[in-house]
Protein backbone atom coordinates (compact mmCIF):
# COMPACT_ATOMS: atom_id res chain seq x y z
CA UNK A 1 0.00 0.00 0.00
CA UNK A 2 1.36 3.40 -1.00
CA UNK A 3 0.99 5.96 1.79
CA UNK A 4 0.88 9.61 0.78
CA UNK A 5 2.64 12.14 2.98
CA UNK A 6 0.46 15.24 3.09
CA UNK A 7 2.42 18.44 2.55
CA UNK A 8 1.46 22.08 2.09
CA UNK A 9 2.66 25.56 3.03
CA UNK A 10 1.49 27.60 6.00
CA UNK A 11 0.93 31.26 5.30
CA UNK A 12 2.07 30.68 1.73
CA UNK A 13 5.70 30.54 2.81
CA UNK A 14 6.39 27.76 5.33
CA UNK A 15 6.46 24.17 3.97
CA UNK A 16 5.34 21.42 6.34
CA UNK A 17 5.20 17.66 5.86
CA UNK A 18 6.46 15.55 3.01
CA UNK A 19 10.06 15.61 4.18
CA UNK A 20 10.29 19.37 4.78
CA UNK A 21 12.62 20.42 7.63
CA UNK A 22 11.13 20.09 11.11
CA UNK A 23 9.60 23.40 12.22
CA UNK A 24 10.37 24.68 15.73
CA UNK A 25 7.55 26.80 17.07
CA UNK A 26 6.57 28.63 20.25
CA UNK A 27 3.68 30.58 21.80
CA UNK A 28 3.30 34.05 23.27
CA UNK A 29 2.47 34.19 26.98
CA UNK A 30 1.21 37.76 26.71
CA UNK A 31 -2.44 38.75 26.49
CA UNK A 32 -3.23 39.10 22.80
CA UNK A 33 -5.08 42.30 23.66
CA UNK A 34 -1.74 43.68 24.87
CA UNK A 35 -0.77 44.66 21.35
CA UNK A 36 2.59 46.21 22.19
CA UNK A 37 3.63 43.40 24.55
CA UNK A 38 2.64 40.74 22.04
CA UNK A 39 4.44 42.53 19.22
CA UNK A 40 7.62 42.76 21.30
CA UNK A 41 7.46 39.05 22.07
CA UNK A 42 6.77 38.13 18.43
CA UNK A 43 9.73 40.20 17.29
CA UNK A 44 12.02 38.45 19.78
CA UNK A 45 10.69 35.03 18.77
CA UNK A 46 11.13 35.73 15.07
CA UNK A 47 14.68 36.97 15.66
CA UNK A 48 15.43 33.77 17.60
CA UNK A 49 14.29 31.67 14.64
CA UNK A 50 10.74 30.63 15.49
CA UNK A 51 9.08 28.97 12.51
CA UNK A 52 5.56 29.52 13.84
CA UNK A 53 4.17 31.77 16.58
CA UNK A 54 0.90 31.00 18.38
CA UNK A 55 -1.25 33.51 20.26
CA UNK A 56 -4.22 32.95 22.55
CA UNK A 57 -7.44 33.92 20.79
CA UNK A 58 -10.29 33.36 23.24
CA UNK A 59 -12.95 35.44 21.52
CA UNK A 60 -13.83 37.90 18.79
CA UNK A 61 -12.02 40.78 20.50
CA UNK A 62 -8.77 38.81 20.46
CA UNK A 63 -9.28 37.98 16.78
CA UNK A 64 -9.21 41.70 16.04
CA UNK A 65 -6.11 42.12 18.21
CA UNK A 66 -4.46 39.30 16.29
CA UNK A 67 -5.37 41.04 13.03
CA UNK A 68 -3.58 44.22 14.14
CA UNK A 69 -0.55 42.29 15.40
CA UNK A 70 -0.25 40.47 12.09
CA UNK A 71 -0.64 43.64 10.03
CA UNK A 72 2.06 45.45 12.01
CA UNK A 73 4.48 42.52 11.89
CA UNK A 74 4.05 42.23 8.13
CA UNK A 75 4.59 45.97 7.76
CA UNK A 76 7.91 45.50 9.61
CA UNK A 77 8.91 42.73 7.23
CA UNK A 78 8.35 39.90 9.74
CA UNK A 79 6.55 37.13 7.85
CA UNK A 80 6.53 34.37 10.49
CA UNK A 81 3.14 32.60 10.24
CA UNK A 82 0.78 33.23 13.16
CA UNK A 83 -1.49 30.66 14.77
CA UNK A 84 -4.76 31.52 16.55
CA UNK A 85 -5.16 29.35 19.65
CA UNK A 86 -8.89 28.64 20.15
CA UNK A 87 -10.33 26.48 22.91
CA UNK A 88 -14.10 26.61 23.09
CA UNK A 89 -15.70 29.36 21.03
CA UNK A 90 -16.50 28.15 17.51
CA UNK A 91 -17.38 31.68 16.39
CA UNK A 92 -13.87 32.82 17.31
CA UNK A 93 -12.40 30.01 15.20
CA UNK A 94 -14.62 30.97 12.27
CA UNK A 95 -13.57 34.62 12.54
CA UNK A 96 -9.88 33.71 12.93
CA UNK A 97 -9.93 31.69 9.71
CA UNK A 98 -9.67 34.91 7.69
CA UNK A 99 -6.93 36.38 9.91
CA UNK A 100 -4.53 33.69 11.13
CA UNK A 101 -2.30 31.51 8.99
CA UNK A 102 -3.36 28.51 11.06
CA UNK A 103 -6.15 27.94 13.58
CA UNK A 104 -5.55 25.58 16.48
CA UNK A 105 -8.72 23.90 17.77
CA UNK A 106 -10.15 20.89 19.56
CA UNK A 107 -13.37 20.49 17.51
CA UNK A 108 -15.01 18.47 20.27
CA UNK A 109 -15.04 21.61 22.44
CA UNK A 110 -17.24 23.51 19.98
CA UNK A 111 -20.47 22.13 21.47
CA UNK A 112 -21.74 19.56 23.95
CA UNK A 113 -23.73 17.81 21.22
CA UNK A 114 -21.40 15.97 18.86
CA UNK A 115 -23.60 16.69 15.84
CA UNK A 116 -23.43 20.44 16.52
CA UNK A 117 -19.65 20.29 16.94
CA UNK A 118 -19.39 18.43 13.61
CA UNK A 119 -21.50 21.07 11.85
CA UNK A 120 -19.32 23.89 13.23
CA UNK A 121 -16.19 22.02 12.18
CA UNK A 122 -17.50 21.72 8.62
CA UNK A 123 -18.15 25.47 8.62
CA UNK A 124 -14.58 26.07 9.69
CA UNK A 125 -13.21 23.76 7.00
CA UNK A 126 -15.18 25.65 4.35
CA UNK A 127 -13.82 29.00 5.52
CA UNK A 128 -10.26 27.69 5.72
CA UNK A 129 -10.58 26.42 2.15
CA UNK A 130 -11.64 29.90 1.04
CA UNK A 131 -8.79 31.69 2.83
CA UNK A 132 -6.03 29.08 2.44
CA UNK A 133 -5.80 28.73 6.22
CA UNK A 134 -4.42 25.62 7.88
CA UNK A 135 -6.02 23.89 10.86
CA UNK A 136 -4.30 22.20 13.77
CA UNK A 137 -6.47 19.63 15.48
CA UNK A 138 -5.06 19.54 19.00
CA UNK A 139 -6.35 16.93 21.44
CA UNK A 140 -4.38 16.82 24.67
CA UNK A 141 -4.49 14.04 27.22
CA UNK A 142 -7.01 15.18 29.82
CA UNK A 143 -9.04 17.29 27.39
CA UNK A 144 -11.00 14.41 25.88
CA UNK A 145 -14.78 14.56 26.19
CA UNK A 146 -16.95 12.04 28.03
CA UNK A 147 -18.26 10.66 24.75
CA UNK A 148 -14.77 9.32 23.96
CA UNK A 149 -13.54 8.48 27.47
CA UNK A 150 -16.65 6.46 28.29
CA UNK A 151 -15.79 4.19 25.35
CA UNK A 152 -12.00 4.08 25.54
CA UNK A 153 -10.99 5.55 28.89
CA UNK A 154 -8.54 8.43 29.25
CA UNK A 155 -5.91 6.55 27.25
CA UNK A 156 -3.61 6.87 24.23
CA UNK A 157 -6.14 4.78 22.30
CA UNK A 158 -8.87 7.30 23.17
CA UNK A 159 -6.68 10.17 21.94
CA UNK A 160 -6.07 8.38 18.65
CA UNK A 161 -9.72 7.48 18.16
CA UNK A 162 -10.87 11.03 18.88
CA UNK A 163 -8.52 12.53 16.29
CA UNK A 164 -9.37 9.94 13.66
CA UNK A 165 -13.04 11.00 13.78
CA UNK A 166 -12.08 14.54 12.79
CA UNK A 167 -9.56 13.41 10.17
CA UNK A 168 -12.22 11.27 8.49
CA UNK A 169 -14.33 14.42 8.22
CA UNK A 170 -11.41 16.33 6.73
CA UNK A 171 -10.79 13.73 4.05
CA UNK A 172 -14.53 13.50 3.32
CA UNK A 173 -14.50 17.28 2.76
CA UNK A 174 -11.33 17.00 0.63
CA UNK A 175 -9.47 19.24 3.07
CA UNK A 176 -5.84 18.36 3.72
CA UNK A 177 -4.31 21.56 5.15
CA UNK A 178 -4.32 19.89 8.55
CA UNK A 179 -1.75 19.34 11.31
CA UNK A 180 -2.48 17.07 14.29
CA UNK A 181 -1.19 17.03 17.87
CA UNK A 182 -1.76 14.55 20.71
CA UNK A 183 0.18 16.01 23.62
CA UNK A 184 0.45 14.71 27.17
CA UNK A 185 2.60 15.55 30.20
CA UNK A 186 3.27 11.83 30.65
CA UNK A 187 5.93 10.85 28.10
CA UNK A 188 4.70 7.23 27.87
CA UNK A 189 1.16 8.36 27.06
CA UNK A 190 2.37 10.97 24.59
CA UNK A 191 4.64 8.62 22.64
CA UNK A 192 2.10 5.80 22.51
CA UNK A 193 -0.68 8.12 21.29
CA UNK A 194 1.42 9.42 18.38
CA UNK A 195 2.56 5.93 17.43
CA UNK A 196 -1.04 4.70 17.37
CA UNK A 197 -2.15 7.68 15.28
CA UNK A 198 0.71 7.33 12.80
CA UNK A 199 -0.19 3.68 12.25
CA UNK A 200 -3.93 4.44 11.95
CA UNK A 201 -3.39 7.16 9.36
CA UNK A 202 -1.27 4.81 7.27
CA UNK A 203 -3.61 1.84 7.52
CA UNK A 204 -7.03 3.50 7.33
CA UNK A 205 -6.54 6.79 5.51
CA UNK A 206 -3.63 5.85 3.25
CA UNK A 207 -2.03 9.20 4.05
CA UNK A 208 -0.07 10.84 6.85
CA UNK A 209 -1.08 14.30 7.99
CA UNK A 210 1.77 16.39 9.44
CA UNK A 211 2.19 15.91 13.18
CA UNK A 212 3.01 18.55 15.77
CA UNK A 213 4.94 17.04 18.69
CA UNK A 214 5.20 18.22 22.26
CA UNK A 215 5.20 17.14 25.89
CA UNK A 216 2.63 19.45 27.39
CA UNK A 217 3.10 21.01 30.83
CA UNK A 218 6.74 19.85 30.84
CA UNK A 219 7.78 22.47 33.42
CA UNK A 220 11.05 24.34 33.16
CA UNK A 221 14.78 24.10 33.69
CA UNK A 222 16.56 20.79 33.22
CA UNK A 223 13.39 18.78 33.97
CA UNK A 224 11.40 20.48 31.21
CA UNK A 225 14.14 20.07 28.62
CA UNK A 226 14.81 16.43 29.52
CA UNK A 227 11.14 15.44 29.53
CA UNK A 228 10.57 17.21 26.20
CA UNK A 229 13.65 15.65 24.61
CA UNK A 230 12.53 12.17 25.70
CA UNK A 231 9.08 12.47 24.15
CA UNK A 232 9.90 14.52 21.07
CA UNK A 233 13.25 12.85 20.43
CA UNK A 234 11.81 9.34 20.64
CA UNK A 235 9.30 10.10 17.90
CA UNK A 236 11.60 12.15 15.66
CA UNK A 237 14.07 9.27 15.83
CA UNK A 238 11.34 7.02 14.41
CA UNK A 239 10.55 9.41 11.56
CA UNK A 240 7.38 10.70 13.23
CA UNK A 241 6.87 14.46 13.52
CA UNK A 242 6.98 17.56 11.34
CA UNK A 243 6.86 20.45 13.81
CA UNK A 244 7.65 20.66 17.52
CA UNK A 245 7.27 22.85 20.56
CA UNK A 246 9.25 22.53 23.78
CA UNK A 247 6.71 23.87 26.31
CA UNK A 248 8.72 25.53 29.10
CA UNK A 249 7.53 27.53 32.09
CA UNK A 250 10.06 30.20 31.18
CA UNK A 251 10.42 33.06 28.73
CA UNK A 252 8.98 31.46 25.57
CA UNK A 253 11.99 32.59 23.54
CA UNK A 254 13.95 29.91 25.44
CA UNK A 255 11.80 27.24 23.80
CA UNK A 256 13.32 27.85 20.39
CA UNK A 257 16.98 26.91 21.06
CA UNK A 258 15.79 23.91 23.09
CA UNK A 259 13.72 22.72 20.15
CA UNK A 260 16.54 23.32 17.71
CA UNK A 261 18.88 21.29 19.91
CA UNK A 262 16.49 18.32 19.88
CA UNK A 263 16.18 18.43 16.09
CA UNK A 264 19.96 18.73 15.73
CA UNK A 265 20.60 15.88 18.17
CA UNK A 266 18.45 13.48 16.14
CA UNK A 267 20.09 14.63 12.90
CA UNK A 268 23.50 13.96 14.50
CA UNK A 269 22.57 10.37 15.35
CA UNK A 270 21.65 10.77 19.01
CA UNK A 271 18.92 8.14 19.01
CA UNK A 272 18.88 4.37 19.59
CA UNK A 273 19.13 3.92 15.83
CA UNK A 274 22.09 6.26 15.43
CA UNK A 275 24.83 3.89 16.57
CA UNK A 276 26.19 6.20 19.28
CA UNK A 277 27.01 4.96 22.79
CA UNK A 278 28.09 8.19 24.48
CA UNK A 279 27.50 11.93 24.28
CA UNK A 280 29.94 14.61 23.17
CA UNK A 281 28.38 17.95 24.04
CA UNK A 282 29.34 21.60 23.87
CA UNK A 283 27.52 22.60 27.06
CA UNK A 284 25.13 21.40 29.75
CA UNK A 285 21.88 21.97 27.83
CA UNK A 286 23.41 20.30 24.80
CA UNK A 287 24.43 17.34 26.96
CA UNK A 288 21.09 16.74 28.66
CA UNK A 289 19.18 17.00 25.38
CA UNK A 290 21.53 14.71 23.44
CA UNK A 291 21.60 12.24 26.34
CA UNK A 292 17.82 12.25 26.61
CA UNK A 293 17.45 11.59 22.89
CA UNK A 294 20.07 8.82 23.02
CA UNK A 295 19.02 6.85 26.11
CA UNK A 296 15.47 8.06 26.71
CA UNK A 297 13.68 5.99 24.02
CA UNK A 298 15.20 2.71 25.24
CA UNK A 299 14.33 3.52 28.85
CA UNK A 300 10.83 4.56 27.85
CA UNK A 301 10.24 1.31 25.96
CA UNK A 302 11.93 -0.74 28.72
CA UNK A 303 14.63 -2.10 26.45
CA UNK A 304 17.19 -1.00 29.06
CA UNK A 305 16.94 -0.30 32.79
CA UNK A 306 19.94 2.01 33.17
CA UNK A 307 22.77 3.54 31.15
CA UNK A 308 26.43 4.47 31.50
CA UNK A 309 27.98 7.90 31.01
CA UNK A 310 31.38 6.37 30.31
CA UNK A 311 33.00 8.17 27.40
CA UNK A 312 30.57 11.12 27.51
CA UNK A 313 32.07 14.60 27.61
CA UNK A 314 31.02 18.23 27.97
CA UNK A 315 33.37 20.64 26.28
CA UNK A 316 35.94 17.87 25.96
CA UNK A 317 35.96 17.00 29.69
CA UNK A 318 34.30 14.06 31.44
CA UNK A 319 30.87 14.74 32.90
CA UNK A 320 31.24 15.63 36.62
CA UNK A 321 30.02 12.73 38.77
CA UNK A 322 27.42 14.72 40.73
CA UNK A 323 26.02 16.30 37.58
CA UNK A 324 25.89 12.92 35.90
CA UNK A 325 23.95 11.38 38.79
CA UNK A 326 21.50 14.29 38.79
CA UNK A 327 20.94 13.83 35.05
CA UNK A 328 20.45 10.08 35.51
CA UNK A 329 17.77 10.69 38.17
CA UNK A 330 15.96 13.25 36.02
CA UNK A 331 16.06 11.08 32.89
CA UNK A 332 14.83 7.95 34.67
CA UNK A 333 11.97 9.97 36.13
CA UNK A 334 11.10 11.56 32.77
CA UNK A 335 10.91 8.04 31.31
CA UNK A 336 8.62 6.93 34.18
CA UNK A 337 11.16 4.36 35.40
CA UNK A 338 12.28 5.61 38.83
CA UNK A 339 10.92 8.48 40.92
CA UNK A 340 13.38 10.13 43.28
CA UNK A 341 11.86 13.62 43.52
CA UNK A 342 8.50 15.33 42.99
CA UNK A 343 6.94 15.19 39.54
CA UNK A 344 5.99 18.69 38.38
CA UNK A 345 3.34 19.38 35.78
CA UNK A 346 3.40 23.03 34.77
CA UNK A 347 2.02 24.80 31.72
CA UNK A 348 4.11 27.48 29.99
CA UNK A 349 1.42 30.13 30.44
CA UNK A 350 -0.36 32.13 27.76
CA UNK A 351 -2.64 35.13 27.37
CA UNK A 352 -5.19 33.53 29.71
CA UNK A 353 -2.72 33.43 32.62
CA UNK A 354 -3.39 36.23 35.09
CA UNK A 355 -0.51 35.75 37.53
CA UNK A 356 3.29 35.42 37.41
CA UNK A 357 3.37 31.73 36.56
CA UNK A 358 7.12 31.33 36.21
CA UNK A 359 8.08 32.77 39.60
CA UNK A 360 5.20 30.94 41.28
CA UNK A 361 6.24 27.64 39.76
CA UNK A 362 9.85 28.13 40.86
CA UNK A 363 8.72 28.93 44.40
CA UNK A 364 6.46 25.87 44.51
CA UNK A 365 9.43 23.75 43.40
CA UNK A 366 11.68 25.33 46.02
CA UNK A 367 9.24 24.63 48.84
CA UNK A 368 8.15 21.14 47.79
CA UNK A 369 11.43 19.67 46.54
CA UNK A 370 11.58 17.27 49.52
CA UNK A 371 8.26 15.57 48.65
CA UNK A 372 9.65 12.74 46.51
CA UNK A 373 7.04 10.81 44.59
CA UNK A 374 4.29 13.44 44.70
CA UNK A 375 2.90 14.88 41.46
CA UNK A 376 2.26 18.61 41.78
CA UNK A 377 0.70 20.73 39.03
CA UNK A 378 0.99 24.49 38.58
CA UNK A 379 -1.39 25.66 35.86
CA UNK A 380 -2.10 29.09 34.43
CA UNK A 381 -5.88 28.92 34.19
CA UNK A 382 -8.98 26.73 34.35
CA UNK A 383 -9.27 26.30 30.56
CA UNK A 384 -6.89 23.33 30.38
CA UNK A 385 -5.67 23.12 33.96
CA UNK A 386 -8.10 20.71 35.64
CA UNK A 387 -8.17 18.32 32.68
CA UNK A 388 -4.50 18.23 31.79
CA UNK A 389 -3.30 17.87 35.38
CA UNK A 390 -5.61 14.89 35.86
CA UNK A 391 -2.70 12.66 36.95
CA UNK A 392 -1.49 15.09 39.62
CA UNK A 393 -1.86 14.52 43.35
CA UNK A 394 -2.24 18.26 43.95
CA UNK A 395 -2.90 21.21 41.70
CA UNK A 396 -2.42 24.99 41.87
CA UNK A 397 -4.65 26.59 39.21
CA UNK A 398 -5.14 30.28 38.42
CA UNK A 399 -8.81 31.29 38.56
CA UNK A 400 -9.30 34.91 37.69
CA UNK A 401 -7.02 37.81 38.50
CA UNK A 402 -5.30 37.39 41.85
CA UNK A 403 -7.04 34.16 42.82
CA UNK A 404 -6.11 30.48 42.83
CA UNK A 405 -7.99 27.22 43.30
CA UNK A 406 -6.20 24.29 44.91
CA UNK A 407 -6.98 20.73 43.88
CA UNK A 408 -6.56 17.37 45.51
CA UNK A 409 -6.44 15.08 42.50
CA UNK A 410 -9.36 16.11 40.29
CA UNK A 411 -11.31 17.69 43.15
CA UNK A 412 -11.19 21.44 43.85
CA UNK A 413 -10.85 21.69 47.64
CA UNK A 414 -9.98 25.37 48.22
CA UNK A 415 -11.59 27.75 45.72
CA UNK A 416 -10.56 31.25 44.73
CA UNK A 417 -8.13 31.88 47.55
CA UNK A 418 -5.88 34.97 47.32
CA UNK A 419 -2.74 34.30 45.32
CA UNK A 420 -0.45 35.58 48.08
CA UNK A 421 -1.76 32.84 50.40
CA UNK A 422 -1.93 30.03 47.88
CA UNK A 423 1.49 28.37 48.26
CA UNK A 424 1.19 28.34 52.05
CA UNK A 425 -2.27 26.82 51.77
CA UNK A 426 -1.00 24.23 49.29
CA UNK A 427 1.69 23.12 51.74
CA UNK A 428 -0.84 23.02 54.57
CA UNK A 429 -3.11 20.83 52.47
CA UNK A 430 -0.30 18.41 51.63
CA UNK A 431 0.91 18.27 55.25
CA UNK A 432 -2.61 17.70 56.56
CA UNK A 433 -3.15 14.83 54.12
CA UNK A 434 0.24 13.35 55.05
CA UNK A 435 -0.62 13.39 58.78
CA UNK A 436 -3.89 11.61 58.02
CA UNK A 437 -2.09 9.07 55.85
CA UNK A 438 -3.63 10.46 52.64
N, C-alpha and C positions, 0 to 999 in steps of 0.2 A: 504493500500500500504506500503510495506516494503522499507524504504529508507536506502541506504548503505552509511555509513560514510567512505569516502576515507581516507586511512592512508598509510604512507610510511615513509622512513627515508631519511634525507637529508645528503649527504656526507657519507652515510653508517653508521651513528652514532647517528643522531638526529631524534627521532620519532616525527611526526607531524600528527595531525588529529586522529580521532577515539578514543577520550578520553584521548590522551596523554597530559601531563602538558602543559599549555600555555607557549610559547616561548617568551622571551623578547629579542628584537633585537635592533641594532643601526646601524649607518652608519658613516664612516670616513668623515671628512670634509677637509682632506688633498688632494693634487693632487696625483693620483695613481702613477704618474711618479716620485714623491718624495718617493723613496723606503724606505729610512731610517725614514722619518716622518710618513709614513703610517704604517711601522712596529711598531714604538713606540706607535702609537695610537691603533693598533690592540692588542698589548701586554696589554696595560692598560684596554682596553675593555674586553678582555678575563679574566683578573684578577678580574674585577668588576662583572663578571658573565654573560656577553653577550652570548646568545644562538646562534645568527647569527650575522655576520658582513658584511655590504654591502660597496662596493667601486665603485666610478664612473669609468665607462669603456667606454669612448666616441668612441674610435677607436681601430685599430689593435695594435698601439703602447702601449696603456694602457692594452690591453689583455696580452701582453708580460710582462709588469710591474706587473700585477696581478699574472702571473705565478711565477715570482721570489718571490713575497711576500708570496705566498702560500707555495712554496718550503722551504723558510727560516723559516716560522712559524712552519711547520711540522717538520723540522729538530730540532727545539727548543722544540718539544713536545706539541705545541699548536695546537689542532685539531679542533678548532671552525670552522664550515662551513663558507665559503666565498661566497658572492653573487655579481655577476657582474651587475652593474646598467647601462643598455643600454637605449638610448632614441630614436635615429633615424636610426642608421646605422645597417642594417640587417647583413652585413658581419661581423661586430664586434660581434653581437650576435652568429652567426654561429661559429666564432673562439672561443668565450668564452665558448661554450658548452663543449669543451674538457678540460677546465681549471678550471672553477668555479664549485662550488657544486650546485649553483642555478643561473639562469639567469633571471633578472627582465626586462620585456619588456612591451611596449604597441604595440601589433602587427599592429595596424592601422597606426602607424608612419613609418612602413617599406617602404611604397610607397604611392603615391597619388592615384593610381589606386587600387581599392579594390582587384581585381583579382590578381594583382602582390603581394600585401601584404599577401594574403592568400597562394600563392605559396611559398613565403619566410618562412611563419610560418610553413608550412608543412615540409620544409627543416629543420628548427630548431627542430621540433618534432622528426624527424628521427635521427638527430645527438644526441639529448638528450636521446633517447632510447638506442643508441649505447653506450653512456658514462655513463648512469645512472644519468644524470643531471636533476634536477628539474627546472621547469619554474614558475616564478611568473608573472601572467598577471595583470599589474597594470594600471588601468584607473582612473585618478584623475578628479574630477570636474574641468572643464575649459580646459581639454586636449582632449576633444572629438572632432572628426572630423566633418566637415560640413555634410557629408553623414548621420550621426546619428542625429545631432542637427536640421537639416532641417525637419526631421520626428518627433522628440520627444522633441525638445527644449533642452536647457542646464539644464536638470532636473535629479532627481534621477532615474526616469523611463528610461531616455536615457542612464544613466550609466549602469543600469541593462541590458538593451537590447544589448548594445555594448559588454558587457562581455559574454552574453549568446551566441552570434554568435561564439566567439572563443572557448567557452567550447563545443559547438556542434561539432566543428572541432576536438577538442581533443578526445571526446568520439568516433567520427567516425574513428579516427586513433588509437583507443584503447590505448590512452596515458592518464595516470591518475596521473602522478607525477607533479601535478599542484596546485599552491596556487593562490588565487585571492585577489586583494585589490581594493576598491572603495573609495578612500580618498577624503575629502573635508575640507576646512577650516571652513565652516559653519556646526555646529554640527547637525542641523536639516536635512540638505541635506545628510550628511554622514550617519546618523543613518537610514534614510529612504531608502537610496540606498542599504545598507547591508540587511535590512529587506526584501526588494523586491527581492534581489538576493537569499537570503536563501530560500524564499518561491518558487521562480522559479526553483531552483535546485531540490528541493524536488518534485515539481509537474510535471515538464517536464522531468528532467533527471533521477529521481529516485535515485539520489546520491547527497551527499554534499561534494564538494571539500573544503579543508581547507581554511580558510579565515584569511587574515592578516589585522588587524585593525589599524587605525591611523587617527588622525585629522591633516591634513597636514597644514603647515605654522601656527602652533599654537602660535608661538612667544616664549617668555621665561618667567622666573620668575613665580610668582603666577598665572598670566593669562594663561601661557602656560600649566601649570600643571592642573589647574582647567578645562580649555577647553578640554584637552586631557582626563581627568578623566570622564567628562560628556559623551563624545562620546564613548570612549572605554568601560567605566564602564557600560553604559546603555546596550550595546550589550552583554558584557560578562555576565551580570546579567540575560540575556535572553537565555544563552547557545549558543550564536553566537560568534565565534572567536577562533582561534587556535594559533595565534602569534600576537604580538603587537609591535608597536614602538611609543614612546612618542617623537615627533619631537620638539626639543627645540633649540632656537637660543642661544646656550651655548656650552660649552665643551660637545661633544657627550657622554662622559662617564657619565654625569649627567642623561642621558636619562634612564640608566639601573635601578638605584634605584627608579626612578619615576615610571617606568613600573612595577617593582616588587611590589611597594606599591599598585598600582591599582589592580593587580592580588590578592594580599593578602587581600585587603579590600573586594573584592567580595567574596572570600573564607570565610571571617569572618562574612558574612551576611550584609555587608553595601550595600544594594540595596533595592528597594521597596518591593522585595519579601522576604527579610531577617528578617522582624519582628522588626527591630531596630527603635527607635524613636529619638535617640540622638547619639552623637559621643564621644567616649573615646579614646583620641589620646595621643601618646608619645611626639609628637612635632608638630611644625606648618605645615610642609609639610605633615605629617601623617594626621593632622586634615583636611586640605583643600582637600586632595584626598579622604579621607573617607567621608567627608561631600558632596563632589561633586558626589560620587557614590551613596550616600544615597538619596539625595534630587534632584539631577540633572535630573534623568529620568522622575520623576513626573512633574517637571517644564517644561522639554522639550516637553512632551506629553500633557501639559496643564491640568493635573489632579489636580494640585494645583497651586496657584498663589504666595504663599510665604511660609515661613517655620520658625520655632522657634528654637533657639539655647538653649532653656531651658534644663538643665540636661547635656549639652555637656561640656567636660573638656579637657584640655591639660595638661598632666603631673599631673593629679589629681586636678587641679585648674580650676575654671570657665573661660570660654573664655573671655578675656578683651573686653569691650563693643565696643571700637573703632575698634579693630581687627575684631570683629564679624560683624560689619556693613560693613567694607571693603570687607570681604569675601562674604557677602550677595550681595553687588553690583556686584562683579566680577562673582559670580555664576549666578545671574539673567541675566547678559549680555552674558555669555557663552551659556546660554540656549535660547538666543534670546528673552527674555521677557521684559527687561528694560535696556535702554542704558543711562548710566550716565557718560561715559568717552569715549575717542576714542576707536575704534575697530582696533587692529593691526593685520595685516596678515604678517607673517615673516617666511621665510624658514629657516631651520637649517644650510644651507650652505653645500657645498660638494666640490669635486675636481674641479668643474667648476667655483667656486667663486674666483674672483681675487681681492677682497678687504676685509678689516677687517669687516665682516658682523656683528659680535656681538657688537663691540663698536659703529658701525654706528647705529645699531638698537636702542641701549640704548640711544644714543644722540638724535635720532629722537623722541623717547618716551619722553625724558626730555623736549624737546623744543616744543612738540605738545600736552602735557598732558592736556592743557586747552581747547582743541577743541572737546568737548563732542559731540558724535554722528557721527563724521567723521570716515570713514574707510580708513586707511593708510597702504599701503603695502611696505615692504622692502624686496626685493628679490635679491638672489645672482647672477642670470644670466638670459639671455633671453630664455633659453631652456624651462623652465616651467613658468617663471615669468609672462609674459603678459597674459597667459591663466588662470593660477591658482589664479591670483589676479583680476579676471574679475569683482568681486563684489565691489572692492575698489573704493573710490572716487579719491584717488591719489596714485601713485606708484613711488617707487624709485628702479630702476632696474640696476644692474651692466651690463655694455656692453663693454667688453674688459678691459684690464689692465688700471686702473686709470681713467676710464670714467664711467659715469652714464647717463641713460636716464630717464627723468621724465615723468610720465603719468598723464593725467586727464581722469579718467575712463579707457577706453580701448584705448584711443588715445595718442600716444607719442607726447608730445608738446615741449619738450626741449631735443634734442638728443646729446648724447656723450659729455656732459659737464664735465669739470674736477671734480674729486671726491671731492677735497677740497672745491669746491664752491657749491656742490650739495644740502646740507641741507639748506643753505641760500636761494638758488634758489627755493627749494621746499616750504619754508615758504613764500617767495615772491609770488609764484604762488597761494598758498592758500589764502593769504591776498588780492591779486588782485581780485580773484574770489569772495571773501566775500564782498568786496566793491561794486562789480558790481551786487551783489545779486545772484551769481552763486551757 
